[in-house]
Amino acid sequence: MPGLNEGMNRRQFLLNTSMAAAGLLAAPSMARASSSFPVVRTPLARRRFTSPAVEKTIARVQSALRDKELAWMFGNCFPNTLDTTVDFGWFDGQPDTYVITGDINAMWLRDSSAQVWPYLPLMKDDSHLQMMIAGVIRRQTRYVLLDPYANAFYKDSNQISEWSTDLTTMKPGVHERKWEVDSLCYTLRLAHGYWKASGDAAPFDHEWRDAVAAIVRTFREQQRKDGPGPYHFQRRTETQSDTLAGAGYGNPARPVGMIYSMFRPSDDATVFPFLVPSNFFAVVSLLQASEMVEALHQDHDLAGACQRLAREVRLSLDRYAQVDLAGTGRIFAYEVDAYGNSYCIDDGNAPSLLSLPYLGAVKSGDACYLATRKFILSGANPYYCQGSVASGPGGPHAGRGMIWPLGLIMQGLTSTHREEVGQCLETLKRTHAGTGFMHEAFDANNPDHFTRPWFAWANTLFGELVLKTMDQFPGLIT
């Protein structure tokens, strides 16, 4: 397309209807970000939320980056959550924030937490931004109390879900009821990160404490020591990964202390119920919750319950999560059943095995993690994609040959090697199909073929990678 530089030998820049609906199309009269790139960021008058601290960060980073295409992408991606997905208001006199995932009009506990996470360091310079994130925490608290087994919710409790006929206990306000351990972990991670970054205890009232207690209770139920528990799920569908085996209770596993997760972060059903990265995430999140309820509520009983559960899950992980894979060595499996069966892959979504250091679950130099990382980023992993245009982590959700930008970003965020980080950024720059935004997945042989043109989590996380790279490897991109 005229106006794109020579390095962007990709599709003509045509904004499809999804992007137009998302507000990703700027008015033609707007000044261009540079002489080489079109303005694709949502026009100021149509942005859902603005933050002076975020705008200053964009200006600082764009002026520092040598690569102007990378600078253009950062200016599009980093504010995308604020520009297009945030609905900020008030509920019972307190901040209230509804955050959609992008092209699906519902709020996922996981996505909403991850979407605002990169803005936490900027709250100290922007009280309005802090208030917005506090509103996310308060809304998540209400959602957890409504149904800790649900993964996504509506703002309007009267809205009828397209999944209302699922064979599970659907409640008003619930968009989807797929039980995913990481959904609850992400709410705890955001709460802890907000508290540490701001020192503000206001969102963590007795209702929030009750939500933590509900999380612990739900995790205990899903250890399934006394039977399958209250959760079951089936869907009438031709897609195998959208429903559960075992009459809606999933495939069997031996109750050894880990937490059963019926679905993955991709919303696909697990093969074996002990999803290893999510259980690692639960250990970290429970310890964070323990610290908070002790410090903010002096609730020794709940803090102790969090610690005991975290310890039990960790001991079970130590015993059952590692496997010896022929030709690879000892690695973390992606899923296990504690009967001796395991599924050795990784998923481009997070939590993933690749993301464990990012989530604080293992050290980046841990021997088992390094062996696992080597496996994940190789042809030994059935879902590592190697194409004519790009190579990178994929996953079952989008199918073989489809690379997840989230996976590439996570590879960069967890790497300790300058060259690897540079390669990840270069691949992301080469495969956005001329749109200036991240997508859910793209074809390793043809990046013009991609899924989800409006996927705010991937956009914001890309911004986090750029910021981390500037700090970790000065001179690599500046």
Secondary structure per residue as TSV (DSSP state, phi and psi in degrees):
chain	resnum	aa	ss	phi	psi
A	1	M	-	360.0	138.7
A	2	P	T	-56.5	134.6
A	3	G	T	102.1	-18.9
A	4	L	S	-90.4	144.1
A	5	N	-	-72.4	171.5
A	6	E	T	-64.3	-27.0
A	7	G	T	-71.7	-11.4
A	8	M	-	-101.5	64.6
A	9	N	-	-82.5	72.3
A	10	R	S	-135.7	-165.5
A	11	R	-	-59.6	151.0
A	12	Q	-	-59.9	141.2
A	13	F	-	-76.2	91.3
A	14	L	-	-117.3	120.1
A	15	L	-	-85.2	121.2
A	16	N	-	-79.2	175.1
A	17	T	H	-63.7	-31.8
A	18	S	H	-63.7	-42.6
A	19	M	H	-69.6	-36.1
A	20	A	H	-64.1	-41.9
A	21	A	H	-65.1	-31.6
A	22	A	H	-76.7	-9.4
A	23	G	T	81.2	24.6
A	24	L	-	-90.1	7.3
A	25	L	-	-108.8	120.0
A	26	A	-	-87.5	157.9
A	27	A	-	-64.6	140.1
A	28	P	T	-58.9	-26.0
A	29	S	T	-79.2	-9.0
A	30	M	S	-67.4	148.1
A	31	A	-	-65.0	143.2
A	32	R	-	-78.4	150.8
A	33	A	S	-63.4	-32.6
A	34	S	S	-156.9	175.9
A	35	S	S	-71.7	-12.1
A	36	S	S	-104.8	-15.9
A	37	F	S	-128.2	139.6
A	38	P	-	-73.3	154.5
A	39	V	-	-80.9	115.7
A	40	V	-	-120.1	-6.3
A	41	R	S	-69.7	147.3
A	42	T	-	-54.0	132.2
A	43	P	-	-57.8	148.9
A	44	L	G	-53.6	-43.1
A	45	A	G	-66.6	-18.4
A	46	R	G	-107.1	4.2
A	47	R	-	-73.6	139.9
A	48	R	S	-75.3	-28.5
A	49	F	-	-158.3	138.7
A	50	T	-	-124.3	145.6
A	51	S	-	-132.8	119.1
A	52	P	H	-57.4	-36.4
A	53	A	H	-66.5	-39.0
A	54	V	H	-67.5	-42.0
A	55	E	H	-64.0	-38.8
A	56	K	H	-65.1	-38.4
A	57	T	H	-64.2	-42.9
A	58	I	H	-60.1	-46.1
A	59	A	H	-62.6	-42.8
A	60	R	H	-63.1	-45.8
A	61	V	H	-69.5	-44.2
A	62	Q	H	-63.0	-34.2
A	63	S	H	-74.2	-22.2
A	64	A	H	-91.1	-27.6
A	65	L	-	-74.1	134.5
A	66	R	S	-74.3	-38.1
A	67	D	-	-84.7	114.1
A	68	K	H	-72.9	-27.6
A	69	E	H	-68.6	-41.8
A	70	L	H	-62.5	-39.8
A	71	A	H	-63.9	-41.7
A	72	W	H	-61.7	-45.1
A	73	M	H	-62.8	-42.3
A	74	F	H	-60.6	-43.0
A	75	G	H	-65.1	-25.9
A	76	N	H	-82.5	-44.7
A	77	C	H	-82.3	-46.4
A	78	F	T	-58.5	-41.7
A	79	P	T	-89.4	5.7
A	80	N	H	-60.7	-37.0
A	81	T	H	-59.7	-46.3
A	82	L	H	-68.5	-42.2
A	83	D	H	-63.8	-37.0
A	84	T	H	-126.4	-13.2
A	85	T	T	-123.7	-9.8
A	86	V	E	-92.7	131.4
A	87	D	E	-123.0	97.9
A	88	F	E	-99.9	137.3
A	89	G	E	-162.7	-147.9
A	90	W	E	-135.6	146.7
A	91	F	E	-141.3	118.9
A	92	D	T	53.2	38.9
A	93	G	T	78.1	8.4
A	94	Q	E	-121.6	154.2
A	95	P	E	-57.2	142.3
A	96	D	E	-143.4	123.9
A	97	T	E	-131.6	122.5
A	98	Y	E	-102.8	127.6
A	99	V	E	-125.8	112.2
A	100	I	-	-81.8	162.3
A	101	T	-	-80.2	-15.2
A	102	G	B	137.8	-112.0
A	103	D	S	-80.4	9.1
A	104	I	S	-121.1	122.4
A	105	N	S	-82.7	70.6
A	106	A	S	-156.0	160.2
A	107	M	E	-108.2	111.3
A	108	W	E	-84.3	137.2
A	109	L	H	-59.1	-43.9
A	110	R	H	-65.1	-56.7
A	111	D	H	-61.8	-44.7
A	112	S	H	-62.1	-37.7
A	113	S	H	-63.9	-47.6
A	114	A	H	-70.2	-32.1
A	115	Q	H	-64.6	-37.2
A	116	V	H	-95.5	-10.6
A	117	W	G	-52.8	-46.4
A	118	P	G	-65.2	-12.3
A	119	Y	G	-87.9	-9.2
A	120	L	G	-55.9	-43.4
A	121	P	G	-64.6	-16.1
A	122	L	G	-90.9	-7.1
A	123	M	G	-62.0	-32.2
A	124	K	G	-62.2	-21.3
A	125	D	G	-107.2	6.7
A	126	D	-	-155.0	96.0
A	127	S	H	-66.6	-29.7
A	128	H	H	-68.4	-39.0
A	129	L	H	-63.3	-42.6
A	130	Q	H	-60.9	-41.8
A	131	M	H	-62.8	-39.5
A	132	M	H	-62.7	-44.1
A	133	I	H	-69.5	-35.4
A	134	A	H	-59.6	-36.0
A	135	G	H	-65.5	-34.1
A	136	V	H	-62.5	-45.3
A	137	I	H	-62.7	-44.3
A	138	R	H	-64.1	-40.7
A	139	R	H	-67.6	-41.6
A	140	Q	H	-60.3	-37.7
A	141	T	H	-58.7	-45.4
A	142	R	H	-65.2	-36.9
A	143	Y	H	-65.8	-43.7
A	144	V	H	-61.4	-41.1
A	145	L	H	-69.2	-29.8
A	146	L	H	-67.5	-48.5
A	147	D	-	-164.0	99.9
A	148	P	T	-68.7	-10.5
A	149	Y	T	-90.8	-9.8
A	150	A	-	-85.2	150.0
A	151	N	S	-104.6	-21.0
A	152	A	E	-148.1	148.8
A	153	F	E	-138.3	164.3
A	154	Y	-	-104.6	157.6
A	155	K	S	-73.5	-41.4
A	156	D	S	-94.7	112.5
A	157	S	T	-67.0	-12.1
A	158	N	T	-87.9	-7.8
A	159	Q	-	-68.9	134.3
A	160	I	-	-89.2	125.0
A	161	S	-	-73.2	144.0
A	162	E	T	-66.1	-13.3
A	163	W	T	-106.8	23.5
A	164	S	T	-64.2	-18.8
A	165	T	T	-92.0	3.1
A	166	D	S	-57.8	144.5
A	167	L	S	-86.8	78.4
A	168	T	S	-158.9	-178.8
A	169	T	-	-90.8	81.6
A	170	M	-	-76.3	138.2
A	171	K	-	-119.7	156.1
A	172	P	T	-57.1	134.7
A	173	G	T	94.8	-10.5
A	174	V	E	-92.2	127.5
A	175	H	E	-82.2	-46.1
A	176	E	E	-148.9	146.1
A	177	R	-	-122.2	60.3
A	178	K	-	-96.8	123.4
A	179	W	-	-79.0	112.1
A	180	E	-	-130.2	116.5
A	181	V	H	-52.8	-39.9
A	182	D	H	-66.6	-23.7
A	183	S	H	-56.9	-46.1
A	184	L	H	-73.1	-34.0
A	185	C	H	-61.4	-42.0
A	186	Y	H	-63.0	-36.0
A	187	T	H	-64.9	-38.9
A	188	L	H	-69.0	-38.9
A	189	R	H	-61.9	-45.6
A	190	L	H	-64.6	-42.7
A	191	A	H	-59.6	-46.6
A	192	H	H	-65.7	-43.3
A	193	G	H	-63.3	-41.4
A	194	Y	H	-62.2	-47.7
A	195	W	H	-60.6	-44.5
A	196	K	H	-67.5	-37.0
A	197	A	H	-78.0	-29.8
A	198	S	H	-111.7	-27.7
A	199	G	-	74.7	3.1
A	200	D	-	-83.4	124.2
A	201	A	-	-101.1	-0.7
A	202	A	T	-57.5	-41.8
A	203	P	T	-70.1	-11.7
A	204	F	-	-103.4	61.2
A	205	D	S	-85.5	-166.3
A	206	H	H	-67.5	-28.9
A	207	E	H	-64.7	-41.7
A	208	W	H	-63.9	-41.4
A	209	R	H	-60.0	-39.9
A	210	D	H	-63.5	-35.3
A	211	A	H	-66.2	-39.8
A	212	V	H	-61.4	-43.6
A	213	A	H	-60.9	-38.4
A	214	A	H	-65.5	-36.9
A	215	I	H	-64.1	-46.4
A	216	V	H	-61.7	-44.1
A	217	R	H	-60.8	-42.1
A	218	T	H	-66.8	-43.7
A	219	F	H	-59.7	-41.9
A	220	R	H	-62.8	-43.9
A	221	E	H	-58.3	-38.0
A	222	Q	T	-89.3	8.5
A	223	Q	T	-78.1	-19.4
A	224	R	-	56.5	39.3
A	225	K	T	-74.9	-24.1
A	226	D	T	-117.5	35.3
A	227	G	S	111.9	-179.4
A	228	P	S	-70.7	-15.6
A	229	G	-	83.2	-177.0
A	230	P	S	-81.4	-15.9
A	231	Y	-	-87.4	133.6
A	232	H	-	-148.4	155.9
A	233	F	-	-157.5	131.0
A	234	Q	-	-143.0	150.2
A	235	R	-	-134.9	137.8
A	236	R	-	-78.7	106.8
A	237	T	-	-158.4	157.4
A	238	E	S	-91.7	-5.4
A	239	T	-	-94.8	111.6
A	240	Q	G	-57.8	-38.3
A	241	S	G	-78.0	-1.0
A	242	D	G	-97.7	4.7
A	243	T	S	-142.3	172.2
A	244	L	-	-112.6	145.2
A	245	A	S	-76.8	-176.5
A	246	G	G	62.1	41.8
A	247	A	G	56.6	31.4
A	248	G	G	94.8	1.3
A	249	Y	T	-106.6	1.4
A	250	G	-	84.6	174.1
A	251	N	S	-69.8	152.4
A	252	P	-	-71.8	154.1
A	253	A	-	-149.4	157.0
A	254	R	-	-82.5	127.0
A	255	P	-	-72.0	100.7
A	256	V	S	-121.1	6.1
A	257	G	S	118.5	-25.3
A	258	M	S	-71.6	165.9
A	259	I	-	-99.8	127.3
A	260	Y	-	-69.1	131.3
A	261	S	-	-121.7	118.2
A	262	M	S	-78.0	-24.2
A	263	F	B	-133.7	157.4
A	264	R	-	-91.1	173.2
A	265	P	T	-60.0	-21.5
A	266	S	T	-78.8	-3.8
A	267	D	S	73.3	13.2
A	268	D	-	-88.5	147.1
A	269	A	B	-65.6	143.8
A	270	T	-	-74.4	153.9
A	271	V	S	-82.8	-53.2
A	272	F	S	-111.4	137.3
A	273	P	S	-69.3	-20.5
A	274	F	E	-88.5	94.1
A	275	L	E	-81.4	106.8
A	276	V	H	-60.9	-51.0
A	277	P	H	-60.6	-35.1
A	278	S	H	-69.3	-34.0
A	279	N	H	-70.2	-37.4
A	280	F	H	-60.7	-42.6
A	281	F	H	-61.8	-39.2
A	282	A	H	-62.7	-38.7
A	283	V	H	-59.1	-49.6
A	284	V	H	-61.6	-46.5
A	285	S	H	-66.7	-39.1
A	286	L	H	-65.0	-38.5
A	287	L	H	-67.8	-36.3
A	288	Q	H	-65.4	-41.6
A	289	A	H	-63.7	-40.2
A	290	S	H	-59.3	-45.7
A	291	E	H	-58.9	-41.9
A	292	M	H	-72.8	-45.8
A	293	V	H	-69.0	-27.8
A	294	E	H	-70.4	-47.7
A	295	A	H	-73.2	-37.4
A	296	L	H	-96.4	-24.9
A	297	H	H	-125.5	-5.4
A	298	Q	-	50.0	37.4
A	299	D	-	-92.7	86.4
A	300	H	H	-65.2	-34.4
A	301	D	H	-66.7	-47.8
A	302	L	H	-68.1	-39.7
A	303	A	H	-60.4	-42.8
A	304	G	H	-65.5	-37.5
A	305	A	H	-63.4	-39.8
A	306	C	H	-62.5	-44.7
A	307	Q	H	-66.0	-42.7
A	308	R	H	-64.5	-41.3
A	309	L	H	-66.6	-42.7
A	310	A	H	-59.5	-42.5
A	311	R	H	-64.1	-41.7
A	312	E	H	-65.8	-43.3
A	313	V	H	-64.4	-41.5
A	314	R	H	-64.5	-42.4
A	315	L	H	-62.6	-38.2
A	316	S	H	-68.0	-39.4
A	317	L	H	-60.7	-44.0
A	318	D	H	-59.2	-32.0
A	319	R	H	-87.9	-35.3
A	320	Y	H	-118.1	-13.1
A	321	A	S	-82.8	-18.3
A	322	Q	E	-98.0	140.4
A	323	V	E	-134.9	156.3
A	324	D	E	-97.2	114.1
A	325	L	E	-104.6	126.7
A	326	A	T	-54.9	129.0
A	327	G	T	80.4	-3.0
A	328	T	T	-122.5	-39.2
A	329	G	E	104.6	-159.2
A	330	R	E	-87.0	120.9
A	331	I	E	-136.6	169.2
A	332	F	E	-79.9	129.0
A	333	A	-	-75.8	158.0
A	334	Y	S	-78.6	-42.5
A	335	E	E	-139.4	145.7
A	336	V	E	-139.9	167.0
A	337	D	-	-122.9	1.9
A	338	A	S	65.7	9.3
A	339	Y	S	-100.1	-1.8
A	340	G	S	110.2	-2.0
A	341	N	-	-96.4	147.3
A	342	S	E	-149.7	157.7
A	343	Y	E	-123.5	113.8
A	344	C	-	-105.5	92.5
A	345	I	-	-145.5	-171.7
A	346	D	-	-144.7	160.6
A	347	D	-	-114.2	145.7
A	348	G	S	-68.3	-18.2
A	349	N	S	-78.0	177.3
A	350	A	S	-136.2	137.6
A	351	P	S	-74.3	140.3
A	352	S	-	-131.2	171.0
A	353	L	S	-63.2	-38.4
A	354	L	T	-60.5	-32.0
A	355	S	T	-84.6	-1.6
A	356	L	T	-55.4	-43.1
A	357	P	T	-66.5	-35.6
A	358	Y	T	-60.1	-37.1
A	359	L	T	-85.6	-2.2
A	360	G	T	80.0	18.4
A	361	A	S	-86.8	-33.3
A	362	V	S	-140.5	161.5
A	363	K	-	-76.9	146.8
A	364	S	T	-64.7	-21.7
A	365	G	T	-96.5	6.0
A	366	D	-	-58.0	132.5
A	367	A	H	-62.0	-43.2
A	368	C	H	-67.4	-38.9
A	369	Y	H	-63.1	-43.8
A	370	L	H	-62.5	-39.7
A	371	A	H	-65.9	-39.4
A	372	T	H	-65.4	-43.0
A	373	R	H	-60.3	-42.1
A	374	K	H	-61.5	-41.8
A	375	F	H	-64.2	-46.8
A	376	I	H	-59.0	-39.8
A	377	L	T	-96.2	37.4
A	378	S	S	-142.6	168.8
A	379	G	T	-67.2	-11.1
A	380	A	T	-68.7	-24.3
A	381	N	S	-83.8	118.9
A	382	P	T	-58.3	-20.9
A	383	Y	T	-111.4	18.3
A	384	Y	E	-86.8	125.5
A	385	C	E	-97.7	130.4
A	386	Q	E	-127.6	106.8
A	387	G	-	-120.6	-177.0
A	388	S	S	-75.9	-20.1
A	389	V	S	-106.0	-37.6
A	390	A	-	-153.9	160.6
A	391	S	E	-129.6	146.6
A	392	G	E	172.2	175.2
A	393	P	E	-69.1	139.0
A	394	G	-	-125.6	-147.3
A	395	G	-	176.4	167.6
A	396	P	T	-63.2	-28.7
A	397	H	T	-59.7	-47.3
A	398	A	T	-94.4	-11.4
A	399	G	-	97.7	164.8
A	400	R	T	-65.3	145.1
A	401	G	T	86.1	-1.9
A	402	M	E	-109.0	114.8
A	403	I	E	-85.6	137.9
A	404	W	-	-94.7	118.8
A	405	P	H	-53.8	-35.8
A	406	L	H	-56.4	-39.1
A	407	G	H	-67.0	-43.2
A	408	L	H	-63.3	-42.0
A	409	I	H	-62.8	-43.2
A	410	M	H	-66.8	-34.9
A	411	Q	H	-58.8	-43.5
A	412	G	H	-68.1	-41.0
A	413	L	H	-66.5	-27.0
A	414	T	H	-101.3	-1.6
A	415	S	-	-81.2	145.6
A	416	T	-	-107.7	10.3
A	417	H	-	-114.7	123.9
A	418	R	H	-55.2	-46.0
A	419	E	H	-65.2	-39.4
A	420	E	H	-65.3	-42.0
A	421	V	H	-61.6	-43.9
A	422	G	H	-60.4	-39.3
A	423	Q	H	-65.7	-39.8
A	424	C	H	-61.6	-46.2
A	425	L	H	-63.5	-39.8
A	426	E	H	-64.9	-40.4
A	427	T	H	-64.8	-43.7
A	428	L	H	-62.6	-36.9
A	429	K	H	-69.4	-31.1
A	430	R	H	-83.2	-12.1
A	431	T	S	-126.3	18.1
A	432	H	S	-85.9	6.9
A	433	A	T	60.1	30.7
A	434	G	T	76.4	3.0
A	435	T	S	-86.1	-23.8
A	436	G	S	82.5	6.7
A	437	F	S	-131.1	160.2
A	438	M	-	-81.4	161.3
A	439	H	-	-129.2	176.6
A	440	E	S	-68.8	-50.6
A	441	A	E	-155.2	155.3
A	442	F	E	-140.9	155.4
A	443	D	E	-70.9	127.1
A	444	A	T	-63.6	-19.5
A	445	N	T	-102.7	-13.4
A	446	N	E	-155.1	87.3
A	447	P	E	-62.0	-14.9
A	448	D	E	-66.0	-19.3
A	449	H	E	-94.2	105.2
A	450	F	E	-140.1	163.9
A	451	T	E	-109.7	146.6
A	452	R	-	58.7	89.3
A	453	P	S	-70.2	-15.4
A	454	W	-	-128.6	93.6
A	455	F	B	-134.2	89.0
A	456	A	H	-64.7	-35.5
A	457	W	H	-57.4	-49.1
A	458	A	H	-61.6	-37.7
A	459	N	H	-62.8	-49.8
A	460	T	H	-67.5	-37.6
A	461	L	H	-66.5	-33.3
A	462	F	H	-58.9	-42.6
A	463	G	H	-60.6	-39.4
A	464	E	H	-62.0	-39.5
A	465	L	H	-63.4	-43.8
A	466	V	H	-60.6	-45.6
A	467	L	H	-63.3	-43.2
A	468	K	H	-65.1	-39.0
A	469	T	H	-64.3	-40.4
A	470	M	H	-60.7	-36.7
A	471	D	H	-79.8	-42.0
A	472	Q	H	-79.3	-36.3
A	473	F	S	-130.5	71.8
A	474	P	T	-55.0	134.1
A	475	G	T	95.2	-15.1
A	476	L	S	-69.4	-43.5
A	477	I	-	-124.1	-1.8
A	478	T	-	-115.6	360.0
